Every structure is written in C-alpha cells, then in structure tokens.
Amino acid sequence: MGKDVTAEHLVARIDSGKNTRSNIVAACRRCNALRHEMFPGAAPDPETYQAFVLLMRAAGLWGNEAGGSGTKKRAAGLVR
C-alpha cells in the first residue's frame, strides 16, 4: 500500500474484529483517522459512515472540495 493508504478493519479488533479479507479494506489514511476522530468513543459502522461521507460530499464538505479537518469537524458539530 502507498503511504496515504491504510488497512481499515470494518469491525474493529477491539470489538472482536478479525484480520480476515472480508473484514479489512483499503482506506485513505486521513479518512480512516477522521472516522475515529469525528466519532469519539466508537467509530460508526461502515454503512453509517458511508452514508455520512456521501452526505458530506454532496454538501461540498468532504474531499478535495473541502477545507481542512476543522471544516469537517465543524460540519459534524464537534467544534465551533
């Protein structure tokens, strides 16, 4: 994998997720970190997070069209 890509466990190891092909996907390192940073305590399940990202992208608040991670945090209501 490249330096900007990481392996993401769909079901976290802490939640008994396994190191199996069906539980690991490639994820942008930044997006993987944001998934956990934006949802402290417990990262959302993959389907919920996918819906969240699609809504953020539609609003222009995700990806290259958005500002830094502070913009995403503000949009999620985590910072002012």
Secondary structure, DSSP 8 states (H G I E B T S, - for coil): --TTEEEEESS-GGGT--SSGGGEEEEEHHHHHHHHHSSTTS---HHHHHHHHHHHHHTT-SGGGS--HHHHHHHTTS--
